[in-house]
């Protein structure tokens, strides 16, 4: 399984989401995420990806959850996703050639423009629940959730 990180940023009752302009997950609202490089800790990966993708510096973050994503037709795409709450950061976020940034009010999150499973787990993390772990099975061709279980 590939090891990845994903960072959730909330400030002033708004959540940061971004639309990727190219490559994988193009035009889907998402968060900062990336693959762990060899000889790198999960925390170092989250810090590096945040600097590379949206040019911010993390001042404080907490590891909150883990989600395991399985693609039965393509097991080489299976992911362990370590989710972080990025609590304090320099937030001079600008649009780049790769992303278009958005800040949404917490009561107006556009779930219809996000991955299907986001509407299941995101409300729980917005309640600051911690130490949750999910297993999620996807249909690769349609990117639809086949099933999920909480294992924490």
C-alpha positions as CSV (number, residue, x, y, z in Angstrom):
1,X,0.0,0.0,0.0
2,X,1.2,3.5,-0.8
3,X,1.6,5.7,2.2
4,X,0.1,9.2,1.8
5,X,-0.8,12.2,3.9
6,X,-3.8,14.6,3.7
7,X,-4.2,17.9,5.4
8,X,-7.4,19.6,6.6
9,X,-7.1,23.4,7.2
10,X,-9.8,25.4,9.0
11,X,-9.5,29.0,9.9
12,X,-12.2,31.5,11.0
13,X,-15.0,29.0,10.6
14,X,-14.0,28.3,7.0
15,X,-12.4,25.2,5.4
16,X,-9.7,25.3,2.8
17,X,-10.4,23.3,-0.4
18,X,-8.7,23.4,-3.7
19,X,-9.5,22.4,-7.2
20,X,-6.7,20.6,-9.0
21,X,-6.2,21.9,-12.6
22,X,-4.3,18.9,-14.0
23,X,-3.5,15.3,-13.6
24,X,-5.1,13.0,-11.1
25,X,-8.4,14.2,-9.6
26,X,-8.6,17.2,-11.9
27,X,-11.5,19.6,-11.2
28,X,-12.5,17.8,-7.9
29,X,-12.4,19.8,-4.7
30,X,-9.7,18.3,-2.5
31,X,-7.1,19.0,0.2
32,X,-3.3,19.0,0.2
33,X,-2.1,15.4,0.0
34,X,0.9,13.5,-1.2
35,X,2.9,10.4,-1.3
36,X,5.5,9.5,1.3
37,X,9.0,9.6,-0.1
38,X,11.6,7.1,1.1
39,X,13.4,8.0,4.3
40,X,10.7,10.6,5.1
41,X,8.3,10.6,8.1
42,X,4.6,11.2,7.7
43,X,5.0,14.6,9.3
44,X,7.8,15.5,7.0
45,X,5.7,14.4,4.0
46,X,2.8,16.6,5.1
47,X,5.0,19.6,5.6
48,X,6.8,19.1,2.3
49,X,3.6,18.6,0.3
50,X,2.0,21.7,1.8
51,X,5.0,23.8,0.9
52,X,5.1,22.3,-2.7
53,X,1.4,22.4,-3.5
54,X,0.1,25.6,-1.8
55,X,3.3,27.4,-0.6
56,X,2.4,27.6,3.1
57,X,4.4,26.8,6.2
58,X,2.8,24.6,8.8
59,X,3.3,25.9,12.4
60,X,1.3,23.2,14.2
61,X,-0.6,20.1,13.1
62,X,-2.0,16.9,14.7
63,X,-2.4,13.5,13.2
64,X,-6.0,12.7,13.5
65,X,-7.1,9.6,11.5
66,X,-6.1,6.9,9.0
67,X,-8.1,5.8,6.1
68,X,-7.3,2.7,4.0
69,X,-8.5,2.9,0.4
70,X,-8.8,-0.3,-1.7
71,X,-9.3,-0.6,-5.4
72,X,-10.1,-4.3,-6.0
73,X,-9.6,-4.1,-9.7
74,X,-6.3,-2.2,-9.3
75,X,-4.5,-3.1,-6.0
76,X,-1.4,-1.2,-7.1
77,X,-3.5,2.0,-6.4
78,X,-4.4,1.0,-2.8
79,X,-3.6,3.8,-0.3
80,X,-3.1,4.3,3.4
81,X,-4.1,8.0,4.0
82,X,-2.9,9.6,7.2
83,X,-5.1,12.6,7.9
84,X,-3.8,15.7,9.7
85,X,-5.5,18.7,11.2
86,X,-3.3,21.6,10.2
87,X,-4.1,23.9,13.1
88,X,-1.7,26.8,12.6
89,X,-0.1,27.9,9.4
90,X,1.0,30.9,7.3
91,X,-2.0,31.3,5.1
92,X,-0.9,33.4,2.1
93,X,-2.5,30.9,-0.3
94,X,-2.6,31.9,-3.9
95,X,-3.7,30.3,-7.2
96,X,-1.0,28.5,-9.0
97,X,-0.8,26.6,-12.4
98,X,-1.7,23.4,-10.5
99,X,-4.4,24.5,-8.1
100,X,-7.3,27.0,-7.6
101,X,-7.9,27.7,-3.9
102,X,-11.2,28.2,-2.1
103,X,-12.4,29.0,1.4
104,X,-15.9,27.7,2.2
105,X,-18.0,28.4,5.3
106,X,-18.3,25.3,7.4
107,X,-22.1,25.2,6.9
108,X,-21.8,25.5,3.1
109,X,-19.3,22.8,2.1
110,X,-19.9,21.7,-1.5
111,X,-20.0,17.9,-1.1
112,X,-21.4,17.5,-4.6
113,X,-18.0,18.7,-6.0
114,X,-16.0,16.4,-3.8
115,X,-15.2,12.7,-3.5
116,X,-18.2,10.7,-2.5
117,X,-16.7,9.4,0.8
118,X,-15.8,13.0,1.9
119,X,-19.5,13.5,2.9
120,X,-19.2,10.6,5.4
121,X,-15.9,11.3,7.2
122,X,-15.6,15.1,6.9
123,X,-18.6,16.0,9.2
124,X,-16.9,13.8,11.9
125,X,-13.6,15.5,11.7
126,X,-15.3,18.9,11.9
127,X,-16.6,17.8,15.3
128,X,-12.9,17.2,16.2
129,X,-13.4,13.4,16.6
130,X,-10.0,11.8,16.8
131,X,-8.4,8.3,16.3
132,X,-10.9,7.2,13.7
133,X,-9.9,4.5,11.2
134,X,-11.8,3.5,8.1
135,X,-11.4,0.9,5.4
136,X,-13.0,2.0,2.1
137,X,-13.5,0.0,-1.1
138,X,-13.8,1.8,-4.4
139,X,-14.9,0.9,-7.9
140,X,-12.0,2.1,-9.9
141,X,-13.8,2.8,-13.1
142,X,-16.6,4.9,-11.6
143,X,-14.8,6.2,-8.4
144,X,-17.8,5.1,-6.4
145,X,-17.7,3.7,-2.9
146,X,-18.6,0.0,-2.8
147,X,-18.5,-0.3,0.9
148,X,-16.8,1.1,4.0
149,X,-16.3,0.1,7.6
150,X,-15.0,1.9,10.7
151,X,-12.3,-0.2,12.4
152,X,-11.3,2.0,15.3
